[in-house]
Amino acid sequence: MRVLLVGAGGVGSAAAAIAARRDFFEAIVVADYDLDRANRAVAAVRDPRFTGTRVDASDAEAVAALCREYRITHVFNAVDPRFVLPIFNGALAAGADYLDMAMSLSTPDADTPYQKCGVKLGDAQFDAAADWAAAERLALVGIGVEPGLSDIFARYAADHLFTTIDEIGVRDGANLVVDATTSRRPSPSGRPSRSASTHR
C-alpha cells in the first residue's frame, strides 16, 4: 500500500505519527500546500517510508499527477472540507482508493435558500458512486468524528445501552460544562466548570 496523505496540519501530522507505528504500508507521501509543513511532519516521524512534497489540493489534476508520480494506491484526505472534491476526483482519476474524514460541503438552493435544500453534505460524493464502482475503486467518505465516529457511538448505544432511541443529537464544538463538585475534569473552555446535565 502506497498512501498519499494530503494535509500536514494538526490532523495530517497526527495521522502520520500514528501510521509510523504501523507496518501495513510501503510508503506514505505527506503532501501539503506548504512544503515546509509537509517536511516537518515527515521529520517528526523519523521513518524512511515517509516523503514530503507540495500539492495544491484545490487542483484535481495536481492530485492525480502526484498519485501517478508516486504510484499511490490510497489517498487519505486530511485537509479542510473545501478541498474534498478536487482530492476525491483526483484520486479517482489516478485509480487510487480514497478516504476522508469530512465530506463534500452542502450548498444552499440558488433560488430559495431558506425554503429548499440545495446540495446536501456529501451528495456530490455519493452521486459519484457509480463512477467509483465502474473503476473498481473504493471511496470511504465522512469517516472522521462527525459523521464517522459519532455514527459508531450511536450504533453502539442503540445495540447495547438502550431499548429504544427516539433521537440522537451530536454537538460539534458544544460548550459542555461538567460540575466541578462531581468531577475534576476541566470544561472544554479550560475555565472552572459550573454545572452539568446528562440525559439517558
N, CA, C and O of each residue as an XYZ file, in Angstrom:
800
protein
N       0.840     -1.169      0.000
C       0.000      0.000      0.000
C       0.892      1.241      0.000
O       1.831      1.359      0.787
N       0.566      2.156     -0.906
C       1.304      3.410     -1.021
C       0.287      4.529     -0.862
O      -0.627      4.668     -1.675
N       0.449      5.322      0.184
C      -0.567      6.284      0.606
C      -0.121      7.708      0.312
O       1.015      8.089      0.592
N      -1.034      8.486     -0.256
C      -0.854      9.924     -0.356
C      -1.684     10.540      0.759
O      -2.913     10.472      0.729
N      -1.026     11.138      1.740
C      -1.683     11.832      2.841
C      -1.690     13.313      2.488
O      -0.650     13.971      2.509
N      -2.870     13.831      2.162
C      -2.980     15.227      1.753
C      -3.335     16.061      2.978
O      -4.419     15.921      3.543
N      -2.412     16.927      3.380
C      -2.605     17.786      4.537
C      -1.639     17.429      5.647
O      -1.654     16.308      6.155
N      -0.802     18.379      6.025
C       0.189     18.141      7.073
C      -0.039     19.055      8.265
O       0.899     19.373      8.996
N      -1.275     19.478      8.463
C      -1.618     20.284      9.628
C      -1.771     19.389     10.844
O      -1.136     18.338     10.926
N      -2.600     19.792     11.781
C      -2.787     19.025     13.005
C      -3.276     17.615     12.755
O      -2.740     16.665     13.324
N      -4.287     17.464     11.912
C      -4.854     16.141     11.631
C      -3.876     15.287     10.840
O      -3.626     14.137     11.200
N      -3.325     15.836      9.771
C      -2.394     15.075      8.942
C      -1.139     14.667      9.687
O      -0.669     13.539      9.543
N      -0.589     15.577     10.484
C       0.605     15.250     11.263
C       0.328     14.160     12.289
O       1.159     13.278     12.506
N      -0.844     14.225     12.920
C      -1.219     13.179     13.877
C      -1.403     11.838     13.168
O      -0.992     10.799     13.685
N      -2.017     11.861     11.994
C      -2.196     10.620     11.230
C      -0.842     10.028     10.848
O      -0.655      8.813     10.908
N       0.100     10.882     10.457
C       1.442     10.403     10.102
C       2.118      9.765     11.312
O       2.730      8.703     11.190
N       2.015     10.397     12.469
C       2.647      9.863     13.679
C       2.059      8.508     14.066
O       2.785      7.613     14.499
N       0.764      8.361     13.912
C       0.118      7.076     14.226
C       0.522      6.021     13.200
O       0.852      4.891     13.560
N       0.493      6.394     11.924
C       0.847      5.444     10.861
C       2.288      4.959     11.001
O       2.584      3.805     10.691
N       3.175      5.819     11.460
C       4.592      5.444     11.585
C       4.794      4.267     12.538
O       5.809      3.574     12.463
N       3.846      4.043     13.420
C       3.938      2.924     14.366
C       3.369      1.626     13.785
O       3.332      0.600     14.465
N       2.932      1.678     12.537
C       2.291      0.522     11.900
C       3.144      0.021     10.735
O       4.027      0.722     10.242
N       2.856     -1.210     10.310
C       3.628     -1.771      9.204
C       2.759     -2.180      8.013
O       3.198     -2.977      7.184
N       1.554     -1.656      7.911
C       0.628     -2.064      6.859
C       0.906     -1.407      5.509
O       0.262     -1.763      4.522
N       1.827     -0.476      5.433
C       2.052      0.263      4.201
C       3.528      0.237      3.806
O       4.421      0.038      4.629
N       3.735      0.447      2.516
C       5.095      0.521      1.971
C       5.641      1.943      2.034
O       6.809      2.158      2.358
N       4.779      2.914      1.719
C       5.226      4.311      1.686
C       4.057      5.242      1.953
O       2.914      4.947      1.603
N       4.364      6.387      2.588
C       3.385      7.466      2.745
C       4.032      8.741      2.248
O       5.113      9.127      2.693
N       3.346      9.392      1.310
C       3.774     10.688      0.805
C       2.904     11.730      1.499
O       1.689     11.765      1.302
N       3.522     12.565      2.300
C       2.807     13.624      3.004
C       2.874     14.870      2.128
O       3.954     15.403      1.873
N       1.710     15.329      1.668
C       1.659     16.460      0.743
C       0.858     17.599      1.355
O      -0.194     17.386      1.957
N       1.371     18.805      1.190
C       0.704     19.987      1.716
C       1.020     21.151      0.780
O       2.009     21.117      0.049
N       0.187     22.163      0.809
C       0.474     23.360      0.014
C       1.770     24.006      0.484
O       2.519     24.586     -0.303
N       2.019     23.892      1.790
C       3.235     24.427      2.408
C       4.259     23.292      2.514
O       4.155     22.433      3.389
N       5.236     23.298      1.627
C       6.240     22.233      1.597
C       6.973     22.099      2.930
O       7.260     20.983      3.365
N       7.275     23.211      3.579
C       7.961     23.149      4.875
C       7.127     22.390      5.903
O       7.668     21.614      6.691
N       5.826     22.610      5.899
C       4.956     21.902      6.844
C       4.948     20.401      6.542
O       4.993     19.587      7.464
N       4.891     20.033      5.278
C       4.950     18.613      4.906
C       6.264     17.999      5.371
O       6.279     16.902      5.930
N       7.360     18.703      5.142
C       8.670     18.185      5.550
C       8.811     18.095      7.067
O       9.468     17.184      7.571
N       8.203     19.031      7.805
C       8.233     18.950      9.275
C       7.480     17.714      9.765
O       7.926     17.044     10.696
N       6.353     17.415      9.149
C       5.582     16.227      9.536
C       6.395     14.960      9.279
O       6.381     14.032     10.087
N       7.095     14.928      8.162
C       7.942     13.778      7.827
C       9.117     13.682      8.799
O       9.433     12.594      9.281
N       9.756     14.791      9.084
C      10.906     14.788     10.004
C      10.499     14.316     11.393
O      11.276     13.654     12.080
N       9.286     14.656     11.803
C       8.828     14.293     13.144
C       8.674     12.786     13.322
O       8.828     12.279     14.433
N       8.372     12.066     12.247
C       8.172     10.610     12.388
C       9.467      9.820     12.266
O       9.545      8.676     12.715
N      10.491     10.432     11.656
C      11.800      9.773     11.537
C      11.681      8.356     10.984
O      12.164      7.392     11.578
N      11.027      8.259      9.838
C      10.760      6.953      9.228
C      11.053      7.073      7.733
O      10.460      7.919      7.064
N      11.948      6.249      7.194
C      12.310      6.366      5.775
C      11.171      6.044      4.807
O      11.298      6.303      3.611
N      10.082      5.495      5.288
C       8.938      5.213      4.412
C       8.165      6.483      4.068
O       7.312      6.459      3.181
N       8.446      7.587      4.752
C       7.717      8.843      4.563
C       8.507      9.800      3.689
O       9.730      9.889      3.786
N       7.780     10.519      2.826
C       8.341     11.531      1.947
C       7.445     12.758      2.007
O       6.222     12.632      2.065
N       8.040     13.935      1.995
C       7.263     15.165      1.964
C       7.285     15.788      0.587
O       8.293     15.717     -0.116
N       6.177     16.398      0.196
C       6.105     17.094     -1.088
C       5.020     18.169     -1.021
O       4.292     18.281     -0.036
N       4.935     18.940     -2.077
C       3.946     20.008     -2.150
C       2.829     19.605     -3.097
O       3.065     18.940     -4.106
N       1.587     20.019     -2.759
C       0.456     19.825     -3.656
C      -0.541     20.952     -3.456
O      -0.718     21.455     -2.347
N      -1.185     21.339     -4.537
C      -2.298     22.280     -4.470
C      -3.564     21.433     -4.404
O      -4.010     20.895     -5.417
N      -4.137     21.317     -3.216
C      -5.294     20.439     -3.010
C      -6.548     20.923     -3.727
O      -7.531     20.186     -3.808
N      -6.534     22.134     -4.244
C      -7.691     22.624     -4.990
C      -7.653     22.204     -6.454
O      -8.562     22.533     -7.216
N      -6.613     21.484     -6.851
C      -6.404     21.108     -8.246
C      -6.436     19.588     -8.380
O      -5.475     18.907     -8.022
N      -7.543     19.060     -8.896
C      -7.714     17.607     -9.014
C      -6.615     16.985     -9.868
O      -6.125     15.901     -9.550
N      -6.223     17.655    -10.943
C      -5.179     17.100    -11.812
C      -3.830     17.062    -11.102
O      -3.045     16.139    -11.321
N      -3.551     18.050    -10.256
C      -2.300     18.039     -9.483
C      -2.285     16.855     -8.515
O      -1.249     16.218     -8.322
N      -3.428     16.567     -7.912
C      -3.536     15.409     -7.009
C      -3.336     14.122     -7.804
O      -2.594     13.237     -7.379
N      -3.996     14.016     -8.959
C      -3.866     12.824     -9.800
C      -2.422     12.636    -10.269
O      -1.907     11.518    -10.270
N      -1.775     13.728    -10.664
C      -0.382     13.641    -11.133
C       0.543     13.165    -10.016
O       1.451     12.369    -10.253
N       0.314     13.647     -8.816
C       1.119     13.214     -7.679
C       0.908     11.729     -7.389
O       1.849     11.002     -7.072
N      -0.338     11.300     -7.503
C      -0.641      9.870     -7.322
C       0.115      9.020     -8.343
O       0.677      7.979     -8.002
N       0.122      9.469     -9.580
C       0.815      8.708    -10.618
C       2.331      8.721    -10.403
O       2.999      7.700    -10.568
N       2.861      9.887    -10.035
C       4.305     10.018     -9.825
C       4.808      9.073     -8.737
O       5.873      8.473     -8.878
N       4.052      8.941     -7.662
C       4.492      8.119     -6.526
C       3.823      6.732     -6.488
O       3.950      6.006     -5.502
N       3.109      6.371     -7.572
C       2.421      5.075     -7.653
C       1.517      4.838     -6.430
O       1.571      3.789     -5.790
N       0.697      5.833     -6.134
C      -0.173      5.823     -4.963
C      -1.340      4.854     -5.164
O      -1.962      4.821     -6.226
N      -1.620      4.075     -4.133
C      -2.771      3.159     -4.164
C      -3.945      3.682     -3.348
O      -5.093      3.318     -3.605
N      -3.661      4.544     -2.354
C      -4.701      5.067     -1.471
C      -4.439      6.545     -1.168
O      -3.317      6.939     -0.852
N      -5.489      7.345     -1.272
C      -5.394      8.764     -0.925
C      -6.159      8.980      0.369
O      -7.329      8.614      0.481
N      -5.485      9.580      1.348
C      -6.089      9.889      2.645
C      -6.146     11.404      2.775
O      -5.115     12.070      2.876
N      -7.356     11.936      2.772
C      -7.586     13.370      2.765
C      -7.704     13.887      4.193
O      -8.619     13.509      4.923
N      -6.771     14.757      4.589
C      -6.769     15.326      5.938
C      -6.749     16.853      5.877
O      -6.096     17.501      6.695
N      -7.457     17.418      4.921
C      -7.486     18.876      4.791
C      -8.905     19.401      4.982
O      -9.853     18.638      5.169
N      -9.019     20.693      4.930
C     -10.278     21.412      5.057
C     -11.314     20.861      4.070
O     -10.965     20.544      2.933
N     -12.567     20.744      4.480
C     -13.602     20.185      3.589
C     -13.781     20.919      2.267
O     -14.321     20.345      1.321
N     -13.346     22.160      2.176
C     -13.455     22.882      0.899
C     -12.655     22.211     -0.202
O     -12.906     22.451     -1.383
N     -11.701     21.377      0.167
C     -10.848     20.723     -0.824
C     -11.222     19.260     -1.066
O     -10.515     18.550     -1.781
N     -12.308     18.816     -0.484
C     -12.699     17.410     -0.613
C     -12.858     17.003     -2.067
O     -12.262     16.017     -2.501
N     -13.648     17.743     -2.824
C     -13.947     17.298     -4.194
C     -12.732     17.234     -5.114
O     -12.596     16.246     -5.837
N     -11.850     18.212     -5.132
C     -10.684     18.053     -6.006
C      -9.815     16.847     -5.620
O      -9.298     16.153     -6.496
N      -9.658     16.602     -4.339
C      -8.845     15.453     -3.914
C      -9.559     14.149     -4.255
O      -8.945     13.210     -4.761
N     -10.856     14.099     -3.974
C     -11.702     12.945     -4.296
C     -11.641     12.638     -5.791
O     -11.438     11.488     -6.183
N     -11.815     13.661     -6.622
C     -11.795     13.471     -8.077
C     -10.401     13.131     -8.587
O     -10.255     12.346     -9.523
N      -9.380     13.716     -7.978
C      -8.009     13.401     -8.367
C      -7.645     11.960     -8.068
O      -6.967     11.305     -8.859
N      -8.099     11.467     -6.921
C      -7.841     10.065     -6.564
C      -8.500      9.128     -7.571
O      -7.878      8.171     -8.033
N      -9.749      9.401     -7.910
C     -10.450      8.562     -8.888
C      -9.751      8.607    -10.242
O      -9.568      7.568    -10.877
N      -9.361      9.788    -10.688
C      -8.690      9.921    -11.982
C      -7.391      9.130    -12.027
O      -6.994      8.639    -13.083
N      -6.734      9.008    -10.887
C      -5.455      8.283    -10.828
C      -5.637      6.795    -10.537
O      -4.663      6.043    -10.544
N      -6.860      6.367    -10.284
C      -7.109      4.954    -10.000
C      -6.736      4.535     -8.582
O      -6.393      3.377     -8.343
N      -6.803      5.473     -7.645
C      -6.471      5.169     -6.246
C      -7.743      5.075     -5.410
O      -8.743      5.724     -5.715
N      -7.700      4.274     -4.365
C      -8.785      4.259     -3.383
C      -8.691      5.544     -2.573
O      -7.669      6.229     -2.597
N      -9.781      5.872     -1.844
C      -9.870      7.189     -1.208
C     -10.514      7.101      0.168
O     -11.462      6.345      0.381
N      -9.980      7.889      1.100
C     -10.565      8.011      2.440
C     -10.564      9.473      2.833
O      -9.590     10.184      2.588
N     -11.657      9.931      3.444
C     -11.650     11.271      4.016
C     -12.428     11.302      5.315
O     -13.265     10.441      5.588
N     -12.131     12.307      6.100
C     -12.798     12.458      7.382
C     -13.937     13.451      7.301
O     -14.801     13.476      8.177
N     -13.954     14.259      6.277
C     -15.032     15.214      6.058
C     -15.837     14.716      4.857
O     -15.667     13.577      4.423
N     -16.680     15.536      4.342
C     -17.432     15.197      3.137
C     -17.559     16.459      2.293
O     -17.277     17.564      2.756
N     -17.988     16.275      1.047
C     -18.216     17.451      0.212
C     -19.252     18.340      0.895
O     -20.222     17.847      1.471
N     -19.042     19.628      0.829
C     -19.882     20.575      1.560
C     -21.250     20.765      0.918
O     -21.434     20.544     -0.279
N     -22.189     21.175      1.733
C     -23.528     21.486      1.232
C     -23.525     22.892      0.629
O     -22.690     23.732      0.966
N     -24.468     23.117     -0.257
C     -24.657     24.456     -0.831
C     -26.146     24.763     -0.811
O     -26.958     23.865     -1.036
N     -26.518     25.984     -0.552
C     -27.941     26.326     -0.496
C     -28.573     26.331     -1.885
O     -27.882     26.466     -2.895
N     -29.889     26.184     -1.920
C     -30.626     26.302     -3.168
C     -30.412     27.718     -3.708
O     -30.524     28.691     -2.963
N     -30.110     27.831     -4.982
C     -29.774     29.130     -5.572
C     -30.950     30.105     -5.567
O     -30.757     31.308     -5.386
N     -32.161     29.598     -5.763
C     -33.318     30.487     -5.872
C     -34.024     30.726     -4.544
O     -34.406     31.856     -4.239
N     -34.198     29.690     -3.766
C     -34.928     29.814     -2.498
C     -34.150     29.123     -1.378
O     -34.543     28.053     -0.913
N     -33.060     29.730     -0.952
C     -32.177     29.076      0.017
C     -32.810     28.826      1.383
O     -32.345     27.956      2.119
N     -33.864     29.572      1.743
C     -34.476     29.390      3.056
C     -35.698     28.479      3.015
O     -36.253     28.137      4.059
N     -36.115     28.087      1.823
C     -37.265     27.202      1.686
C     -36.887     25.808      1.184
O     -37.528     24.821      1.546
N     -35.859     25.729      0.360
C     -35.475     24.452     -0.246
C     -34.032     24.114      0.093
O     -33.176     24.984      0.249
N     -33.807     22.830      0.197
C     -32.445     22.349      0.410
C     -31.732     22.346     -0.941
O     -32.301     21.944     -1.956
N     -30.507     22.790     -0.935
C     -29.715     22.732     -2.162
C     -29.028     21.387     -2.248
O     -29.686     20.351     -2.148
N     -27.736     21.379     -2.429
C     -26.956     20.142     -2.442
C     -26.571     19.839     -1.007
O     -25.940     20.660     -0.340
N     -26.948     18.665     -0.532
C     -26.690     18.297      0.862
C     -25.251     17.815      1.063
O     -24.580     17.385      0.125
N     -24.809     17.901      2.302
C     -23.488     17.432      2.705
C     -23.247     16.024      2.167
O     -24.025     15.112      2.446
N     -22.193     15.846      1.410
C     -21.819     14.537      0.899
C     -22.471     14.124     -0.411
O     -22.016     13.171     -1.044
N     -23.525     14.815     -0.836
C     -24.239     14.398     -2.050
C     -23.342     14.366     -3.283
O     -23.472     13.465     -4.112
N     -22.446     15.322     -3.418
C     -21.573     15.344     -4.593
C     -20.708     14.087     -4.644
O     -20.403     13.588     -5.727
N     -20.315     13.578     -3.492
C     -19.530     12.343     -3.462
C     -20.421     11.123     -3.684
O     -20.064     10.217     -4.437
N     -21.572     11.102     -3.032
C     -22.471      9.956     -3.219
C     -22.932      9.853     -4.667
O     -23.129      8.749     -5.176
N     -23.105     10.992     -5.334
C     -23.520     10.986     -6.743
C     -22.473     10.350     -7.652
O     -22.794      9.940     -8.768
N     -21.232     10.263     -7.194
C     -20.155      9.670     -7.999
C     -19.961      8.184     -7.715
O     -19.010      7.585     -8.219
N     -20.831      7.583     -6.928
C     -20.672      6.176     -6.535
C     -20.560      5.241     -7.742
O     -19.748      4.315     -7.735
N     -21.361      5.475     -8.764
C     -21.319      4.603     -9.945
C     -19.965      4.691    -10.653
O     -19.462      3.692    -11.167
N     -19.382      5.886    -10.676
C     -18.062      6.053    -11.301
C     -16.995      5.277    -10.531
O     -16.124      4.643    -11.128
N     -17.070      5.332     -9.205
C     -16.109      4.599     -8.383
C     -16.305      3.095     -8.549
O     -15.331      2.347     -8.629
N     -17.552      2.654     -8.600
C     -17.826      1.227     -8.789
C     -17.333      0.754    -10.154
O     -16.741     -0.320    -10.263
N     -17.574      1.547    -11.185
C     -17.124      1.189    -12.534
C     -15.609      1.081    -12.604
O     -15.078      0.255    -13.346
N     -14.909      1.911    -11.836
C     -13.445      1.882    -11.815
C     -12.907      0.814    -10.851
O     -11.698      0.620    -10.723
N     -13.844      0.127    -10.177
C     -13.486     -0.886     -9.172
C     -12.559     -0.309     -8.101
O     -11.578     -0.930     -7.693
N     -12.909      0.901     -7.665
C     -12.173      1.593     -6.610
C     -13.111      1.838     -5.442
O     -14.330      1.862     -5.611
N     -12.548      2.018     -4.268
C     -13.321      2.224     -3.049
C     -13.093      3.634     -2.527
O     -11.956      4.100     -2.448
N     -14.179      4.310     -2.171
C     -14.093      5.622     -1.533
C     -14.857      5.549     -0.218
O     -16.066      5.319     -0.206
N     -14.150      5.745      0.882
C     -14.768      5.805      2.210
C     -14.813      7.267      2.607
O     -13.773      7.881      2.848
N     -16.012      7.829      2.677
C     -16.154      9.259      2.934
C     -16.788      9.507      4.294
O     -17.570      8.697      4.791
N     -16.436     10.636      4.881
C     -17.039     11.036      6.148
C     -16.686     10.136      7.312
O     -17.532      9.874      8.167
N     -15.447      9.656      7.364
C     -15.076      8.707      8.421
C     -14.397      9.392      9.608
O     -13.739      8.733     10.413
N     -14.554     10.699      9.715
C     -13.980     11.427     10.838
C     -14.862     11.338     12.068
O     -15.574     10.351     12.250
N     -14.823     12.349     12.907
C     -15.600     12.336     14.137
C     -17.081     12.480     13.844
O     -17.886     11.691     14.338
N     -17.451     13.466     13.057
C     -18.840     13.601     12.636
C     -18.858     13.628     11.117
O     -18.282     14.542     10.527
N     -19.485     12.682     10.467
C     -20.412     11.698     10.993
C     -19.795     10.359     11.354
O     -20.476      9.546     11.980
N     -18.561     10.082     11.001
C     -17.990      8.739     11.161
C     -18.032      8.180     12.563
O     -18.798      7.255     12.834
N     -17.226      8.719     13.463
C     -17.136      8.176     14.813
C     -18.443      8.332     15.574
O     -18.826      7.442     16.335
N     -19.134      9.453     15.379
C     -20.407      9.642     16.079
C     -21.430      8.601     15.628
O     -22.273      8.187     16.423
N     -21.371      8.171     14.363
C     -22.254      7.101     13.901
C     -21.956      5.791     14.623
O     -22.870      5.051     14.987
N     -20.682      5.514     14.826
C     -20.297      4.285     15.534
C     -20.796      4.329     16.974
O     -21.334      3.342     17.477
N     -20.619      5.470     17.638
C     -21.105      5.611     19.015
C     -22.624      5.451     19.080
O     -23.145      4.792     19.979
N     -23.329      6.057     18.122
C     -24.784      5.956     18.099
C     -25.224      4.508     17.903
O     -26.156      4.044     18.560
N     -24.563      3.803     17.009
C     -24.915      2.399     16.775
C     -24.649      1.553     18.017
O     -25.454      0.692     18.371
N     -23.524      1.797     18.674
C     -23.203      1.075     19.900
C     -24.273      1.335     20.963
O     -24.723      0.410     21.639
N     -24.672      2.586     21.104
C     -25.705      2.927     22.079
C     -27.010      2.206     21.752
O     -27.670      1.680     22.648
N     -27.382      2.178     20.481
C     -28.615      1.502     20.076
C     -28.543      0.003     20.323
O     -29.537     -0.602     20.727
N     -27.394     -0.602     20.090
C     -27.253     -2.053     20.242
C     -27.060     -2.507     21.680
O     -27.483     -3.606     22.039
N     -26.427     -1.681     22.514
C     -26.006     -2.161     23.830
C     -26.491     -1.368     25.033
O     -26.462     -1.886     26.149
N     -26.930     -0.143     24.847
C     -27.222      0.692     26.004
C     -28.693      1.032     26.206
O     -29.106      1.311     27.331
N     -29.486      1.016     25.153
C     -30.872      1.453     25.246
C     -31.795      0.459     24.555
O     -31.397     -0.227     23.613
N     -33.032      0.392     25.036
C     -34.008     -0.462     24.355
C     -34.658      0.281     23.191
O     -34.985     -0.329     22.172
N     -34.845      1.584     23.333
C     -35.354      2.409     22.227
C     -34.629      3.753     22.246
O     -34.218      4.245     23.297
N     -34.490      4.317     21.083
C     -33.913      5.657     20.944
C     -34.800      6.427     19.991
O     -35.075      5.971     18.881
N     -35.246      7.593     20.423
C     -36.076      8.434     19.570
C     -35.232      9.387     18.735
O     -35.562      9.674     17.585
N     -34.153      9.870     19.313
C     -33.331     10.846     18.611
C     -31.953     10.896     19.258
O     -31.815     10.772     20.475
N     -30.946     11.079     18.425
C     -29.590     11.283     18.921
C     -29.095     12.594     18.345
O     -29.127     12.804     17.132
N     -28.642     13.470     19.216
C     -28.109     14.751     18.783
C     -26.603     14.770     18.958
O     -26.090     14.314     19.979
N     -25.896     15.288     17.978
C     -24.442     15.404     18.059
C     -24.111     16.881     18.131
O     -24.536     17.662     17.280
N     -23.357     17.262     19.140
C     -22.940     18.656     19.282
C     -21.487     18.767     18.872
O     -20.602     18.184     19.498
N     -21.265     19.494     17.851
C     -19.914     19.719     17.354
C     -19.451     21.061     17.888
O     -19.978     22.105     17.503
N     -18.465     21.034     18.774
C     -17.981     22.272     19.354
C     -18.901     22.799     20.432
O     -18.866     23.987     20.753
N     -19.730     21.925     20.998
C     -20.652     22.352     22.047
C     -19.881     22.868     23.251
O     -18.699     22.572     23.422
N     -20.551     23.626     24.066
C     -19.918     24.202     25.231
C     -20.287     23.390     26.472
O     -20.844     23.929     27.429
N     -19.980     22.109     26.455
C     -20.271     21.213     27.563
C     -19.539     21.678     28.810
O     -18.364     22.042     28.755
N     -20.231     21.663     29.915
C     -19.635     22.043     31.187
C     -19.899     20.931     32.183
O     -21.024     20.443     32.287
N     -18.878     20.529     32.913
C     -19.000     19.465     33.901
C     -18.933     20.096     35.285
O     -18.076     20.941     35.547
N     -19.842     19.683     36.173
C     -19.925     20.232     37.523
C     -18.627     19.976     38.281
O     -18.197     18.830     38.416
N     -18.010     21.036     38.769
C     -16.736     20.926     39.473
C     -16.858     20.170     40.789
O     -15.860     19.666     41.303
N     -18.064     20.083     41.343
C     -18.219     19.371     42.618
C     -18.230     17.866     42.433
O     -17.995     17.123     43.386
N     -18.503     17.400     41.207
C     -18.554     15.957     40.969
C     -17.425     15.457     40.085
O     -17.261     14.249     39.913
N     -16.649     16.367     39.526
C     -15.590     15.950     38.613
C     -14.434     16.921     38.681
O     -14.629     18.120     38.879
N     -13.248     16.410     38.519
C     -12.049     17.255     38.465
C     -11.686     17.608     37.025
O     -10.716     18.329     36.791
N     -12.451     17.110     36.065
C     -12.146     17.380     34.673
C     -12.507     18.813     34.320
O     -13.566     19.297     34.720
N     -11.652     19.496     33.583
C     -11.968     20.872     33.178
C     -12.994     20.886     32.061
O     -13.163     19.898     31.346
N     -13.669     21.995     31.918
C     -14.585     22.160     30.796
C     -13.755     22.362     29.532
O     -12.563     22.655     29.625
N     -14.368     22.210     28.336
C     -13.615     22.405     27.096
C     -12.986     23.789     26.999
O     -11.972     23.956     26.322
N     -13.562     24.771     27.656
C     -13.010     26.121     27.587
C     -11.799     26.286     28.486
O     -11.066     27.267     28.361
N     -11.575     25.325     29.407
C     -10.459     25.412     30.322
C     -10.800     26.176     31.590
O     -10.007     26.201     32.531
N     -11.988     26.810     31.625
C     -12.411     27.531     32.822
C     -13.010     26.550     33.814
O     -13.426     25.462     33.415
N     -13.065     26.895     35.082
C     -13.695     26.000     36.062
C     -15.118     25.692     35.668
O     -15.840     26.566     35.190
N     -15.525     24.453     35.866
C     -16.860     24.014     35.499
C     -17.879     24.466     36.540
O     -17.554     24.582     37.721
N     -19.115     24.722     36.101
C     -20.158     25.206     37.000
C     -21.356     24.276     37.107
O     -21.952     24.168     38.178
N     -21.721     23.605     36.028
C     -22.916     22.756     36.087
C     -22.797     21.637     35.084
O     -21.909     21.646     34.231
N     -23.690     20.672     35.185
C     -23.677     19.553     34.242
C     -25.090     19.061     34.050
O     -25.939     19.221     34.927
N     -25.338     18.468     32.915
C     -26.611     17.778     32.715
C     -26.357     16.619     31.758
O     -25.645     16.753     30.763
N     -26.942     15.513     32.080
C     -26.850     14.338     31.203
C     -28.244     13.773     31.058
O     -29.063     13.887     31.969
N     -28.513     13.177     29.941
C     -29.806     12.559     29.676
C     -29.565     11.128     29.248
O     -28.698     10.846     28.421
N     -30.336     10.241     29.815
C     -30.184      8.840     29.428
C     -31.497      8.305     28.960
O     -31.589      7.136     28.586
